[in-house]
C-alpha cells in the first residue's frame, strides 16, 4: 500500500498494474475476505527480514476485461487459471495458501456472502491532506 491508500484501493491499483484491468471493470467486495502472513527470516537465521500482511480481496471482472488481461511491466505473463489447473500445480508453483483462499471465496460466494448487492464499485483512494 502507498501511504494513505486504503486496502481496497491498493488492491484495485495492483490489479491494474499487474493485469491492465481498470477499476471501472471491477466489482469489488467492500472489505478484504481474509489475510495471510508472509514472514521471512534473515538468511543468517538471526531475526526477521520481512513480515508482510497480505489482504485477499474478492472482485468480479467483466468478461471483456478478463479476455484482455495482459502482463504489467513487472510481470512476464498474465493469464487466468481454472481451479482444476491450480490444484494440479505443485506446491512450489503456488504462493502461500492461494488454493485455500480461492476455496474460501467460492464457499462465501455460494453462501451469498459475496452477492452483487454486497459489492461496491472501486473506491477512490483517500490521500492525506
C-alpha positions as MATLAB code, in Angstrom:
seq = 'XXXXXXXXXXXXXXXXXXXXXXXXXXXXXXXXXXXXXXXXXXXXXXXXXXXXXXXXXXXXXXXXXXXXXXXXXXXXXXXXXXXXXXXXXXXXXXXXXXXXXXXXXXXXXXXXXXXXXXXXXXXXXXXXX';
ca = [
       0.000    0.000    0.000;
       1.006    3.545   -0.547;
       0.829    5.966    2.366;
      -2.803    6.979    2.873;
      -4.139    4.308    0.500;
      -6.962    2.043    1.675;
      -6.620   -1.728    1.390;
      -9.312   -1.934   -1.282;
      -7.904    0.989   -3.297;
      -4.450   -0.633   -3.122;
      -5.830   -3.959   -4.362;
      -7.566   -2.241   -7.268;
      -4.396   -0.328   -8.150;
      -2.327   -3.534   -8.041;
      -4.812   -5.357  -10.300;
      -4.464   -2.539  -12.812;
      -0.676   -2.516  -12.629;
      -0.356   -6.296  -12.906;
      -3.073   -7.067  -15.474;
      -4.150   -3.875  -17.232;
      -7.695   -4.288  -15.844;
      -9.062   -0.887  -14.872;
     -11.096   -0.043  -11.777;
     -14.227    0.551  -13.863;
     -14.102   -3.112  -14.971;
     -14.156   -4.454  -11.394;
     -16.963   -5.063   -8.922;
     -15.175   -5.259   -5.579;
     -16.406   -6.638   -2.262;
     -16.039   -3.718    0.175;
     -13.751   -5.497    2.667;
     -10.871   -7.993    2.444;
     -12.207  -11.543    2.859;
      -9.142  -12.878    4.695;
      -5.474  -12.164    5.265;
      -2.226  -14.101    5.230;
       1.088  -13.530    6.967;
       4.276  -13.904    4.951;
       7.127  -13.979    7.446;
      10.716  -14.226    6.231;
      13.756  -14.742    8.420;
      17.160  -13.239    7.694;
      19.268  -15.638    5.610;
      21.727  -15.921    8.505;
      18.878  -17.162   10.720;
      19.110  -14.280   13.182;
      15.844  -12.419   13.412;
      13.358  -11.482   10.743;
      13.936   -9.767    7.421;
      10.314   -9.049    6.448;
       6.790   -9.582    7.705;
       4.039   -8.883    5.203;
       0.339   -8.977    5.994;
      -1.402   -9.804    2.716;
      -5.100   -8.938    2.490;
      -7.078  -11.007   -0.007;
      -9.788   -9.012   -1.778;
     -12.699  -10.511   -3.728;
     -13.702   -8.927   -7.033;
     -15.554   -9.822  -10.174;
     -14.329   -8.648  -13.541;
     -16.263   -8.142  -16.756;
     -15.810  -10.859  -19.386;
     -14.492   -8.312  -21.878;
     -11.795   -7.112  -19.465;
     -10.970  -10.675  -18.404;
     -10.353  -11.629  -22.040;
      -7.994   -8.679  -22.483;
      -5.768   -9.363  -19.456;
      -2.110   -8.531  -20.138;
       1.049   -8.649  -18.053;
       2.212   -5.421  -16.454;
       5.748   -4.132  -16.792;
       6.946   -6.161  -13.787;
       5.497   -9.499  -14.946;
       6.457  -11.804  -17.797;
       2.939  -13.201  -18.290;
      -0.640  -12.915  -17.053;
      -3.436  -15.431  -17.550;
      -6.445  -16.963  -15.832;
      -6.364  -20.417  -14.242;
      -9.251  -22.753  -13.528;
      -9.447  -24.255  -10.052;
      -8.556  -27.659  -11.560;
      -5.432  -26.167  -13.166;
      -4.359  -24.622   -9.863;
      -4.945  -27.860   -7.966;
      -2.705  -29.671  -10.483;
       0.243  -27.356   -9.772;
       2.942  -28.357   -7.304;
       3.310  -26.522   -4.004;
       6.497  -24.900   -5.362;
       4.471  -23.320   -8.181;
       1.853  -21.753   -5.888;
       2.391  -18.886   -3.487;
       1.310  -19.384    0.120;
      -2.220  -20.559    0.714;
      -3.725  -19.349   -2.568;
      -5.831  -22.502   -3.003;
      -7.324  -22.169    0.480;
      -8.218  -18.534   -0.211;
      -9.847  -19.422   -3.549;
     -11.827  -22.240   -1.936;
     -12.940  -19.898    0.868;
     -14.064  -17.244   -1.616;
     -16.041  -19.841   -3.583;
     -17.760  -21.019   -0.382;
     -18.543  -17.440    0.651;
     -19.905  -16.655   -2.816;
     -22.050  -19.825   -2.872;
     -23.459  -18.854    0.542;
     -24.466  -15.443   -0.808;
     -21.936  -13.572    1.302;
     -20.323  -12.012   -1.760;
     -23.512  -11.298   -3.694;
     -23.507   -8.331   -6.089;
     -25.737   -6.368   -3.716;
     -22.974   -6.567   -1.088;
     -20.386   -5.259   -3.505;
     -19.280   -1.779   -4.378;
     -17.587   -0.174   -7.325;
     -13.924    0.612   -6.912;
     -13.472    3.294   -4.220;
     -11.385    6.368   -4.693;
      -8.067    6.302   -2.855;
      -8.072    8.573    0.158;
      -4.961   10.697    0.398;
      -3.835   12.606    3.445;
      -4.479   16.362    3.311;
];
